[in-house]
Amino acid sequence: MRKYNTLKKILDNLLLESDLSNLSLEQSNDDFSKLCRAFIMQFYNDHPDNIKSKSILKSRSNSSTLNVFETFLNMGEKDIKDKIESQSINHMWGLFCPEAIEASENTNTLSEKLLEKRKLHNIKESKKLLTNPSKEILFSSNVLITTPSDFSSQNIPEEIKYELQEFKNINQSFWYDHPIPLDASNDENEIIYGLENLDNSIALETQRNNIDKFSKITLILSVSVTHLGLEKIALKYLKYIIKNYIKLEHIDVFLFDEDACNKITSILFPNRDQTNNIMGVNGNYGRHFTFLKYILLLWNKFVDSNMRYSFKIDLDQIFDQEVLLKTTGYSIFEIFKNQKYWGGTANDPDGNKVDLGLLAGALVNKKDISQDLFTPDVKRPVNKDLFSKLSSKKIFCSEWPQSISTETELMYRSDDIQRVHVTGGTTGITLDSLKKWAPFTPSFINRAEDQAFVISTIQENRYLTHCHGKDLIMRHDKHAFATKSIEMSKFGKEIGNLERILLFSYLANEHELGYEKLKHRLWPFTSSFLSKYPEFLTGLIFLIDGCFNGGDYVSSGSRRLMDTHLFCKTKLNTQLQNEKFFWKEFVERLENFKDVNNNLKSIINSNKI
């Protein structure tokens, strides 16, 4: 057995006497949490469970969970060892999340510093101002579908019930935050909720003469599934739900699944193996997020040349027109038309040239909107609560920089800043920026795909960035109807956040700007996921939380973390370069492509409901 001297020092700093008692093997949830507890108890010879813990570890020596600990908790430990003594007895933030210390101890200073870094100078308006949102903005969203929790549920449409049976014992392929189960009731169904509310918000625009009452907006829905092979069933399900339960008067809906994306790619890139699995909607969030940006190029070229912008929403978010009008005096279309810097240019405080081709809004939770439209949707953590019991928050607490960044950056009341911290459901891009920068979120990014998108364009003296969408705030309603699916996917999301540390850290090391400069650019929220010790940090979080979570968190998480680690070490850079090349060539090929037989146009139009 390795000595794990560094780990033992960290545990001695973190664990109170009461923590050691609470980690007893008897109080384990299951064998998986017991294994994590045994791993810790092996270092404490005076603990009653010490001998039994060593016996458990010996009997499970080949387990994938111990493989994670063996691999991760011995990487970077030499660099960490000499820095442990200076850490607070309450936490290890100074070593693993310095942004949390800065945010919690110097909140006002951090806010002031943040606004200074985001301030823009020499701001110039777009040369092509947006004048008609219904005709010029291609709206998009993503639909995430999973198998039913109850395969015999009456909520499952008869058309798909028989086909679904084969997925009863098939392992999950992809993980999402709160996918829609195929047995969701109408009240819990994000598709029904999102589309009905969007249609209602557009109805108000007709009353204000911002859109002709016979016109419609176009909404692209990417359709992603948690299980390979579920795609056709998901499409049938969506078409059934939309046709039978939703009466849309102001929206044309188009559905794009993995198959549709493959057809498009095969036409633009015939006989090119390196294009496989780059453009699509299944799998990690980065894939559908990037696709929903590039569909604008296809739309402008083959369907409607008036479409020069795209804007992504999430279906658990709505435009609360009543509150927008009451607070800002404008409806959502009027707010879009007021974004005069979307597509403009500026200089940042360091003199770098910035292209404001991206647009970023913000969110307010449904329960808070009656207080004020400008209420941050992320609350500050309470240190007393964080330190009162053992958890990974004593090691890594991105919630602190996230909350202060949300308050300062997302809730800013003017439009003279750029945005680095963004939320994916309220982001837009211009056609010209897609052509100029060919930006993308790597397909291996499975969390914070919105934060990762601009990383591909950051250069030493110029870059693409988000202008701040003044007054552009959507109401976030996910807890109003998606509580069950959020709970079901909780552990998958937590493992995704650990993978995020690995992926973002390795991505930073491969970036042309270099790790330190990129971390500085992404400060303070996204930067917290860039670590000099990504394996050790993720292994430590996984160990501590595994003691209490057990179950799928540990069993599934072990496999996912080892797979992600292997990918980072052996394939990440090659994949990154392939995708960088692919999207640049995608833009060039599309620019010169002649759809003589209308093949691409037919593929696109065939996806309309």
C-alpha positions as CSV (number, residue, x, y, z in Angstrom):
1,M,0.0,0.0,0.0
2,R,1.2,3.5,-0.8
3,K,1.8,5.8,2.1
4,Y,-0.4,8.6,1.0
5,N,1.4,11.0,3.3
6,T,0.0,14.1,1.6
7,L,-3.6,12.8,1.8
8,K,-3.2,12.0,5.5
9,K,-2.0,15.6,6.2
10,I,-5.0,17.0,4.4
11,L,-7.4,14.7,6.2
12,D,-5.9,15.7,9.5
13,N,-6.6,19.3,8.6
14,L,-10.2,18.6,7.6
15,L,-11.5,16.0,10.0
16,L,-12.7,16.9,13.4
17,E,-13.2,14.3,16.1
18,S,-16.9,14.3,15.4
19,D,-16.2,13.6,11.7
20,L,-14.3,10.5,12.5
21,S,-17.3,9.2,14.5
22,N,-19.7,10.0,11.7
23,L,-17.5,8.1,9.3
24,S,-18.1,4.8,11.1
25,L,-18.6,1.8,8.8
26,E,-21.9,0.9,10.5
27,Q,-23.5,4.2,9.4
28,S,-22.6,3.6,5.7
29,N,-25.4,3.9,3.2
30,D,-24.2,0.8,1.3
31,D,-21.1,-1.1,0.3
32,F,-19.9,1.8,-1.9
33,S,-20.0,4.4,0.8
34,K,-18.4,1.9,3.2
35,L,-15.5,1.4,0.8
36,C,-14.9,5.2,0.7
37,R,-15.0,5.3,4.5
38,A,-12.7,2.3,4.8
39,F,-10.2,4.1,2.6
40,I,-10.1,7.0,5.1
41,M,-10.2,4.9,8.3
42,Q,-7.1,2.9,7.2
43,F,-5.0,5.9,8.2
44,Y,-6.4,6.2,11.7
45,N,-4.9,3.3,13.8
46,D,-6.8,4.3,16.9
47,H,-10.2,4.3,15.3
48,P,-12.5,1.3,16.1
49,D,-13.0,0.6,12.4
50,N,-9.3,0.6,11.4
51,I,-8.7,-3.1,11.3
52,K,-12.0,-3.9,9.6
53,S,-11.3,-1.1,7.1
54,K,-8.0,-2.6,6.1
55,S,-9.7,-5.9,5.6
56,I,-12.4,-4.4,3.4
57,L,-9.7,-2.7,1.3
58,K,-7.8,-5.9,0.9
59,S,-10.9,-7.8,-0.2
60,R,-11.8,-5.1,-2.8
61,S,-8.3,-4.4,-4.0
62,N,-9.3,-4.7,-7.7
63,S,-12.3,-2.4,-7.5
64,S,-12.6,0.5,-9.9
65,T,-13.2,2.9,-7.0
66,L,-9.9,2.0,-5.3
67,N,-8.3,2.4,-8.8
68,V,-9.5,6.0,-8.8
69,F,-8.0,6.7,-5.4
70,E,-4.8,4.9,-6.2
71,T,-4.4,6.8,-9.5
72,F,-5.7,10.3,-8.6
73,L,-4.5,10.7,-5.0
74,N,-0.9,10.1,-6.0
75,M,-0.8,12.6,-8.7
76,G,0.7,16.0,-7.9
77,E,1.1,15.1,-4.2
78,K,4.7,16.2,-4.1
79,D,3.8,19.7,-5.2
80,I,0.9,19.8,-2.7
81,K,2.8,18.5,0.3
82,D,4.8,21.6,1.2
83,K,1.7,23.9,0.9
84,I,-0.6,22.1,3.3
85,E,0.7,23.6,6.6
86,S,-0.5,27.1,5.7
87,Q,-4.1,26.1,5.1
88,S,-7.0,27.1,7.4
89,I,-8.1,24.4,9.8
90,N,-11.7,25.0,8.5
91,H,-11.0,24.4,4.8
92,M,-8.4,23.8,2.1
93,W,-9.6,26.6,-0.2
94,G,-6.2,28.3,-0.3
95,L,-4.8,25.3,-2.0
96,F,-7.7,24.1,-4.1
97,C,-10.0,27.1,-4.6
98,P,-8.4,30.4,-3.8
99,E,-11.3,32.2,-5.6
100,A,-13.5,31.0,-2.8
101,I,-11.3,32.8,-0.2
102,E,-11.2,36.0,-2.2
103,A,-15.0,35.9,-2.7
104,S,-15.9,35.1,0.9
105,E,-13.4,37.3,2.7
106,N,-13.1,40.3,0.3
107,T,-16.5,40.4,-1.4
108,N,-16.6,44.2,-2.1
109,T,-13.1,44.2,-3.3
110,L,-13.7,41.3,-5.6
111,S,-16.8,43.0,-7.1
112,E,-14.9,46.2,-7.8
113,K,-12.0,44.3,-9.3
114,L,-14.4,42.2,-11.4
115,L,-16.1,45.3,-12.9
116,E,-12.8,46.9,-13.7
117,K,-11.7,43.7,-15.6
118,R,-15.0,43.6,-17.5
119,K,-15.3,47.3,-18.3
120,L,-15.1,48.1,-22.1
121,H,-13.7,51.2,-23.7
122,N,-14.1,52.5,-27.2
123,I,-17.4,50.7,-27.7
124,K,-18.8,50.8,-31.2
125,E,-22.3,49.8,-32.2
126,S,-22.9,47.0,-34.6
127,K,-22.9,48.1,-38.2
128,K,-26.0,45.9,-38.8
129,L,-28.4,46.7,-36.0
130,L,-31.1,44.1,-35.2
131,T,-34.5,45.6,-36.2
132,N,-36.9,42.6,-36.5
133,P,-36.3,39.8,-34.0
134,S,-39.0,37.5,-35.4
135,K,-37.4,37.6,-38.8
136,E,-33.8,37.9,-37.9
137,I,-33.3,35.7,-34.8
138,L,-33.2,32.0,-35.1
139,F,-34.3,30.7,-31.7
140,S,-33.0,27.4,-30.4
141,S,-33.2,25.1,-27.4
142,N,-32.2,21.6,-26.4
143,V,-34.5,18.7,-25.4
144,L,-32.9,15.9,-23.3
145,I,-34.8,12.6,-23.2
146,T,-34.3,9.6,-20.9
147,T,-36.0,6.3,-20.3
148,P,-39.1,6.1,-18.1
149,S,-38.8,5.6,-14.3
150,D,-41.9,3.3,-14.7
151,F,-42.0,1.4,-18.0
152,S,-45.7,0.5,-17.4
153,S,-46.8,4.1,-16.7
154,Q,-50.0,5.3,-18.3
155,N,-48.2,8.5,-19.3
156,I,-46.2,6.7,-21.9
157,P,-47.8,7.1,-25.4
158,E,-49.1,3.8,-26.8
159,E,-47.1,4.4,-30.0
160,I,-43.8,3.9,-28.2
161,K,-44.6,1.7,-25.2
162,Y,-43.8,-1.6,-26.9
163,E,-40.5,-0.3,-28.5
164,L,-39.4,1.1,-25.1
165,Q,-39.3,-2.3,-23.4
166,E,-35.9,-3.2,-24.8
167,F,-34.3,-0.3,-22.9
168,K,-35.3,-1.7,-19.5
169,N,-31.9,-3.2,-18.9
170,I,-29.6,-1.2,-21.2
171,N,-26.9,0.9,-19.5
172,Q,-27.0,4.7,-19.8
173,S,-24.6,6.2,-22.3
174,F,-24.9,9.9,-21.6
175,W,-25.7,12.1,-18.5
176,Y,-27.7,15.3,-18.3
177,D,-28.8,17.6,-15.6
178,H,-32.6,16.9,-15.7
179,P,-33.6,14.9,-18.7
180,I,-37.3,14.4,-19.4
181,P,-38.4,10.8,-18.6
182,L,-40.7,9.3,-21.2
183,D,-43.3,8.7,-18.5
184,A,-43.4,12.4,-17.4
185,S,-46.9,13.7,-16.6
186,N,-48.0,16.7,-18.5
187,D,-47.4,18.9,-15.4
188,E,-43.8,17.6,-15.1
189,N,-43.1,17.9,-18.9
190,E,-40.5,20.5,-19.7
191,I,-41.5,20.4,-23.4
192,I,-45.1,21.3,-22.8
193,Y,-44.2,23.9,-20.2
194,G,-41.5,25.6,-22.2
195,L,-43.2,25.7,-25.6
196,E,-46.6,26.9,-24.2
197,N,-44.9,29.7,-22.3
198,L,-42.8,30.7,-25.2
199,D,-45.8,30.8,-27.5
200,N,-47.7,33.0,-24.9
201,S,-44.8,35.4,-24.7
202,I,-44.8,35.8,-28.5
203,A,-48.5,36.4,-28.4
204,L,-47.9,39.6,-26.5
205,E,-45.4,40.8,-29.2
206,T,-48.3,40.6,-31.7
207,Q,-50.3,42.9,-29.4
208,R,-47.5,45.4,-29.4
209,N,-47.1,45.1,-33.2
210,N,-43.6,43.7,-32.9
211,I,-44.6,40.8,-35.0
212,D,-47.4,40.3,-37.5
213,K,-50.2,38.2,-36.0
214,F,-49.9,35.7,-38.9
215,S,-46.1,35.5,-38.6
216,K,-44.2,33.0,-36.5
217,I,-40.7,32.7,-35.0
218,T,-38.6,29.7,-35.8
219,L,-37.4,27.4,-33.0
220,I,-34.8,24.8,-33.5
221,L,-34.8,21.9,-30.9
222,S,-31.9,19.6,-30.7
223,V,-33.0,16.2,-29.4
224,S,-30.5,14.4,-27.2
225,V,-31.0,11.0,-25.5
226,T,-29.4,9.3,-22.5
227,H,-29.3,5.8,-24.1
228,L,-27.9,5.0,-27.6
229,G,-30.7,3.7,-29.8
230,L,-33.4,5.8,-28.1
231,E,-33.3,8.5,-30.8
232,K,-36.2,7.4,-33.0
233,I,-38.4,6.8,-30.0
234,A,-37.6,10.2,-28.7
235,L,-38.6,11.8,-32.0
236,K,-41.9,9.9,-32.1
237,Y,-42.5,11.0,-28.5
238,L,-41.8,14.6,-29.1
239,K,-44.0,14.8,-32.2
240,Y,-46.8,13.1,-30.3
241,I,-46.5,15.5,-27.3
242,I,-46.4,18.6,-29.5
243,K,-49.2,17.6,-31.8
244,N,-51.5,16.3,-29.1
245,Y,-50.9,18.5,-26.0
246,I,-49.7,21.9,-27.3
247,K,-51.4,24.4,-29.6
248,L,-48.7,26.6,-31.0
249,E,-49.9,29.7,-32.8
250,H,-46.7,31.7,-33.1
251,I,-43.8,29.1,-33.4
252,D,-42.6,26.9,-36.1
253,V,-40.7,24.0,-34.5
254,F,-37.9,21.9,-36.1
255,L,-36.4,18.8,-34.5
256,F,-32.8,17.8,-35.1
257,D,-31.4,14.6,-33.7
258,E,-28.1,12.7,-34.2
259,D,-29.3,11.2,-37.5
260,A,-30.2,14.6,-39.0
261,C,-26.7,15.9,-38.0
262,N,-25.0,12.9,-39.6
263,K,-26.9,13.4,-42.9
264,I,-25.7,17.1,-43.0
265,T,-22.1,16.2,-42.2
266,S,-22.0,13.4,-44.8
267,I,-23.0,15.9,-47.5
268,L,-20.5,18.5,-46.5
269,F,-17.7,16.1,-45.7
270,P,-18.0,13.0,-47.8
271,N,-15.4,10.3,-47.1
272,R,-13.8,12.1,-44.2
273,D,-13.4,9.9,-41.1
274,Q,-12.0,12.7,-38.9
275,T,-15.3,14.4,-39.0
276,N,-17.1,11.6,-37.2
277,N,-18.7,12.4,-33.9
278,I,-17.9,16.1,-34.0
279,M,-21.1,17.8,-35.2
280,G,-24.1,16.2,-33.4
281,V,-26.5,16.4,-30.4
282,N,-26.0,13.2,-28.5
283,G,-23.5,12.9,-25.7
284,N,-21.7,15.7,-23.9
285,Y,-23.3,19.1,-23.7
286,G,-20.6,20.6,-25.9
287,R,-22.0,18.8,-28.9
288,H,-25.5,20.1,-28.9
289,F,-24.5,23.5,-27.7
290,T,-22.1,24.0,-30.7
291,F,-24.6,22.5,-33.1
292,L,-27.3,25.0,-32.0
293,K,-24.9,27.8,-32.9
294,Y,-23.9,26.5,-36.3
295,I,-27.5,25.7,-37.4
296,L,-27.7,29.5,-38.0
297,L,-25.1,29.2,-40.9
298,L,-27.2,26.4,-42.5
299,W,-30.4,28.4,-42.1
300,N,-29.0,31.6,-43.5
301,K,-27.6,29.8,-46.5
302,F,-30.4,27.4,-47.4
303,V,-33.6,28.6,-45.8
304,D,-33.8,32.3,-45.0
305,S,-31.0,34.8,-45.6
306,N,-32.7,37.3,-43.3
307,M,-31.6,35.2,-40.3
308,R,-28.5,36.8,-39.0
309,Y,-28.6,36.0,-35.3
310,S,-29.4,33.0,-33.1
311,F,-30.4,33.0,-29.5
312,K,-30.6,29.9,-27.3
313,I,-33.1,29.5,-24.5
314,D,-33.7,26.6,-22.2
315,L,-37.3,25.2,-22.0
316,D,-37.3,25.5,-18.2
317,Q,-36.9,29.3,-18.6
318,I,-39.5,31.8,-19.8
319,F,-39.8,35.4,-20.9
320,D,-41.9,36.9,-18.1
321,Q,-43.4,39.6,-20.3
322,E,-45.5,41.2,-17.5
323,V,-42.5,41.7,-15.2
324,L,-40.2,42.8,-18.1
325,L,-42.7,45.5,-19.1
326,K,-43.3,46.6,-15.5
327,T,-39.6,46.8,-14.6
328,T,-37.9,47.8,-17.8
329,G,-40.7,49.3,-19.9
330,Y,-39.9,46.9,-22.8
331,S,-41.1,43.5,-24.0
332,I,-38.5,40.9,-24.9
333,F,-38.5,41.7,-28.6
334,E,-37.9,45.4,-27.7
335,I,-35.1,44.4,-25.3
336,F,-33.5,42.5,-28.2
337,K,-33.7,45.5,-30.4
338,N,-32.1,47.6,-27.7
339,Q,-28.9,45.5,-27.8
340,K,-27.0,48.0,-30.0
341,Y,-23.6,46.6,-29.1
342,W,-24.5,43.0,-30.2
343,G,-22.1,42.6,-33.1
344,G,-20.1,45.7,-32.3
345,T,-16.5,46.0,-31.2
346,A,-14.5,47.5,-28.2
347,N,-11.3,47.4,-26.2
348,D,-10.9,45.7,-22.9
349,P,-8.9,47.4,-20.0
350,D,-5.7,45.8,-21.3
351,G,-6.2,47.3,-24.7
352,N,-7.1,44.0,-26.4
353,K,-9.5,44.2,-29.3
354,V,-12.8,42.4,-28.5
355,D,-15.5,41.3,-30.9
356,L,-18.9,41.6,-29.3
357,G,-20.5,39.1,-31.5
358,L,-22.0,37.1,-28.6
359,L,-24.8,38.2,-26.4
360,A,-25.4,37.0,-22.8
361,G,-28.5,37.5,-20.6
362,A,-29.2,36.4,-17.0
363,L,-31.7,34.5,-14.9
364,V,-34.0,35.1,-12.0
365,N,-35.6,32.2,-10.1
366,K,-39.4,32.0,-10.2
367,K,-39.7,32.3,-6.4
368,D,-37.7,35.5,-6.4
369,I,-39.1,37.4,-9.4
370,S,-41.9,39.0,-7.3
371,Q,-39.2,40.7,-5.2
372,D,-37.2,42.1,-8.1
373,L,-36.4,41.2,-11.7
374,F,-32.7,41.8,-10.9
375,T,-32.5,39.2,-8.1
376,P,-29.4,36.9,-8.6
377,D,-30.4,33.3,-9.2
378,V,-27.3,32.0,-7.3
379,K,-27.2,32.8,-3.5
380,R,-24.1,33.2,-1.4
381,P,-23.1,30.2,0.6
382,V,-23.0,30.4,4.4
383,N,-19.6,29.5,5.7
384,K,-21.0,28.5,9.1
385,D,-23.1,25.8,7.3
386,L,-20.2,24.8,5.1
387,F,-17.8,24.2,8.0
388,S,-20.3,22.6,10.4
389,K,-19.9,19.1,8.9
390,L,-17.6,17.2,6.7
391,S,-18.2,17.7,2.9
392,S,-16.2,18.4,-0.2
393,K,-17.2,22.1,0.2
394,K,-14.4,22.4,2.7
395,I,-12.0,21.5,-0.1
396,F,-13.5,23.2,-3.2
397,C,-16.3,25.8,-3.2
398,S,-17.0,27.3,-6.6
399,E,-20.3,28.5,-5.3
400,W,-18.6,31.5,-3.6
401,P,-17.1,33.0,-6.8
402,Q,-20.2,32.0,-8.7
403,S,-22.5,33.9,-6.4
404,I,-20.4,37.1,-6.4
405,S,-19.9,37.0,-10.1
406,T,-23.6,36.5,-10.6
407,E,-24.4,39.5,-8.4
408,T,-21.8,41.7,-10.0
409,E,-21.5,40.7,-13.6
410,L,-24.9,39.2,-14.5
411,M,-27.0,41.7,-12.6
412,Y,-25.1,44.7,-13.9
413,R,-27.5,47.5,-14.9
414,S,-25.6,49.1,-17.8
415,D,-24.2,47.7,-21.1
416,D,-20.6,48.8,-21.0
417,I,-19.1,45.6,-19.9
418,Q,-18.3,42.3,-21.5
419,R,-19.4,39.0,-20.0
420,V,-17.2,36.0,-19.2
421,H,-19.6,34.3,-16.8
422,V,-22.6,33.3,-18.9
423,T,-25.5,31.0,-18.6
424,G,-26.2,28.8,-21.7
425,G,-29.9,29.3,-21.8
426,T,-29.6,33.0,-22.5
427,T,-26.8,33.3,-25.1
428,G,-26.8,34.5,-28.7
429,I,-24.4,34.8,-31.6
430,T,-24.2,36.7,-34.8
431,L,-23.8,35.2,-38.2
432,D,-20.7,37.3,-38.9
433,S,-19.0,36.1,-35.7
434,L,-19.6,32.4,-36.6
435,K,-17.9,33.0,-40.0
436,K,-15.0,35.1,-38.6
437,W,-14.1,33.1,-35.6
438,A,-15.4,29.5,-36.1
439,P,-15.9,29.2,-32.3
440,F,-16.9,26.0,-30.7
441,T,-17.2,24.1,-27.4
442,P,-15.2,20.9,-27.7
443,S,-17.4,17.9,-27.9
444,F,-15.8,16.3,-24.8
445,I,-17.0,19.2,-22.6
446,N,-20.0,17.9,-20.5
447,R,-20.5,20.7,-18.1
448,A,-20.3,24.5,-18.4
449,E,-20.4,24.2,-22.2
450,D,-21.5,27.9,-22.3
451,Q,-18.4,29.0,-20.4
452,A,-16.1,26.9,-22.7
453,F,-17.5,28.3,-25.9
454,V,-15.3,31.4,-26.0
455,I,-12.1,29.7,-24.9
456,S,-11.6,28.6,-28.5
457,T,-11.3,32.2,-29.7
458,I,-9.2,33.7,-26.9
459,Q,-5.9,35.0,-28.4
460,E,-3.2,37.2,-27.0
461,N,-4.5,40.6,-28.2
462,R,-8.0,39.9,-29.6
463,Y,-10.9,37.6,-28.9
464,L,-14.6,37.0,-29.3
465,T,-16.7,37.8,-26.3
466,H,-20.3,38.3,-25.0
467,C,-21.8,41.8,-24.7
468,H,-23.9,42.2,-21.6
469,G,-27.6,42.0,-22.5
470,K,-29.0,44.9,-20.4
471,D,-32.5,43.9,-19.1
472,L,-32.3,40.6,-20.9
473,I,-33.4,38.4,-18.0
474,M,-35.4,35.1,-18.2
475,R,-37.3,33.5,-15.4
476,H,-35.9,30.1,-14.3
477,D,-38.7,27.7,-13.4
478,K,-37.1,24.3,-13.3
479,H,-38.0,23.7,-9.6
480,A,-41.7,24.4,-10.5
481,F,-42.0,21.1,-12.4
482,A,-38.8,19.2,-12.8
483,T,-38.0,18.3,-9.2
484,K,-38.3,14.6,-9.7
485,S,-35.9,14.5,-12.8
486,I,-33.5,16.9,-11.0
487,E,-33.3,14.5,-8.0
488,M,-32.9,11.5,-10.3
489,S,-29.9,13.0,-12.1
490,K,-28.3,14.6,-9.1
491,F,-25.3,12.3,-8.8
492,G,-24.7,12.3,-12.5
493,K,-24.4,16.1,-12.4
494,E,-22.0,16.0,-9.4
495,I,-19.7,13.6,-11.3
496,G,-20.0,15.9,-14.3
497,N,-18.6,18.7,-12.2
498,L,-15.6,16.5,-11.2
499,E,-15.0,15.7,-14.9
500,R,-15.3,19.5,-15.5
501,I,-12.2,20.1,-13.3
502,L,-10.2,17.5,-15.2
503,L,-11.3,18.6,-18.7
504,F,-11.0,22.4,-18.1
505,S,-7.6,22.0,-16.5
506,Y,-6.2,19.9,-19.3
507,L,-7.8,22.2,-21.9
508,A,-6.1,25.2,-20.3
509,N,-2.7,23.4,-20.5
510,E,-3.2,22.9,-24.2
511,H,-4.4,26.4,-24.9
512,E,-2.1,28.7,-26.9
513,L,-2.4,31.4,-24.2
514,G,-1.1,29.0,-21.5
515,Y,-2.6,27.9,-18.3
516,E,-1.8,31.0,-16.1
517,K,-3.0,33.6,-18.7
518,L,-6.1,31.7,-19.5
519,K,-7.0,31.3,-15.8
520,H,-6.5,35.0,-15.4
521,R,-8.9,35.7,-18.3
522,L,-11.5,33.4,-16.9
523,W,-11.3,34.7,-13.3
524,P,-13.1,34.4,-10.9
525,F,-15.8,31.7,-11.5
526,T,-14.8,29.6,-14.5
527,S,-11.2,29.9,-13.4
528,S,-11.9,28.0,-10.2
529,F,-12.3,24.8,-12.3
530,L,-8.8,25.2,-13.7
531,S,-6.5,23.4,-11.2
532,K,-2.8,22.7,-11.1
533,Y,-3.7,19.5,-9.3
534,P,-6.8,18.3,-11.2
535,E,-6.5,14.6,-10.4
536,F,-5.7,15.0,-6.7
537,L,-8.5,17.5,-6.3
538,T,-11.2,15.4,-8.1
539,G,-10.0,12.3,-6.2
540,L,-10.3,14.0,-2.9
541,I,-13.7,15.4,-3.6
542,F,-14.8,12.0,-4.9
543,L,-13.5,10.3,-1.7
544,I,-15.2,12.7,0.7
545,D,-18.6,12.8,-1.0
546,G,-18.5,9.1,-1.8
547,C,-18.5,8.4,2.0
548,F,-22.0,9.9,2.2
549,N,-23.5,9.4,-1.3
550,G,-22.5,5.8,-2.0
551,G,-24.5,4.0,-4.7
552,D,-24.4,5.3,-8.3
553,Y,-22.3,8.3,-7.3
554,V,-19.4,5.9,-6.5
555,S,-20.1,3.0,-8.8
556,S,-20.8,4.9,-12.0
557,G,-18.6,7.8,-11.0
558,S,-15.5,5.6,-10.7
559,R,-15.9,4.4,-14.3
560,R,-16.6,7.9,-15.6
561,L,-13.6,9.5,-13.8
562,M,-11.2,6.9,-15.0
563,D,-12.4,7.2,-18.6
564,T,-12.2,11.0,-18.5
565,H,-8.7,10.9,-17.0
566,L,-7.5,8.5,-19.7
567,F,-9.1,10.7,-22.4
568,C,-7.4,13.8,-20.9
569,K,-4.0,12.1,-20.9
570,T,-4.1,10.4,-24.3
571,K,-6.7,12.0,-26.6
572,L,-7.8,15.4,-25.5
573,N,-5.3,17.5,-27.5
574,T,-5.7,15.5,-30.7
575,Q,-9.5,15.8,-30.4
576,L,-9.2,19.5,-29.7
577,Q,-7.1,20.1,-32.8
578,N,-9.4,18.0,-35.0
579,E,-12.4,19.9,-33.9
580,K,-10.7,23.3,-34.4
581,F,-9.9,22.3,-37.9
582,F,-13.4,20.8,-38.5
583,W,-15.3,24.0,-37.6
584,K,-13.0,26.3,-39.6
585,E,-13.5,24.0,-42.6
586,F,-17.2,23.7,-41.9
587,V,-17.5,27.5,-42.3
588,E,-15.3,27.5,-45.5
589,R,-17.1,24.6,-47.1
590,L,-20.5,26.0,-46.4
591,E,-19.5,29.4,-47.8
592,N,-18.6,27.8,-51.1
593,F,-21.2,24.9,-51.2
594,K,-23.7,24.8,-54.0
595,D,-26.8,22.8,-52.9
596,V,-27.6,22.0,-56.6
597,N,-30.1,19.2,-55.8
598,N,-31.4,21.0,-52.7
599,N,-30.3,18.0,-50.6
600,L,-29.3,20.1,-47.5
601,K,-32.4,22.2,-47.8
602,S,-34.5,19.1,-47.9
603,I,-32.9,17.6,-44.8
604,I,-33.5,20.8,-42.9
605,N,-37.1,21.2,-44.0
606,S,-37.9,17.6,-43.3
607,N,-37.4,18.2,-39.6
608,K,-40.3,20.6,-39.3
609,I,-43.2,19.4,-37.1
